[in-house]
């Protein structure tokens, strides 16, 4: 059996570009998982008429963990607070309208 340990490629050096690319890939993976879960929520809700709260909780938990980590490291600003407030208000209004229509 051939020893492959001596022919392995050297590990990439971790410079700023490598870290930036790595973080960008994590962001894309997070977006893929979040929107995939939202699509699964919509599918289960509209096609199978199931209550998909378990999957929706995963989407919300992912956002809370991300925001909590950023808040703990003091990287959130006023713009983030403004956008989050407007989003929560819009979601509440949309939910109230949907509840009124479905009633």
Secondary structure, DSSP 8 states (H G I E B T S, - for coil): ----TTTS-------HHHHHHHHHHHHHHHHHHHHHHHHHHHHHHHTS----HHHHHHHHHHHHHHHHHHHHTT---HHHHHHHHHHHHHHHHHHHHHHHHH-
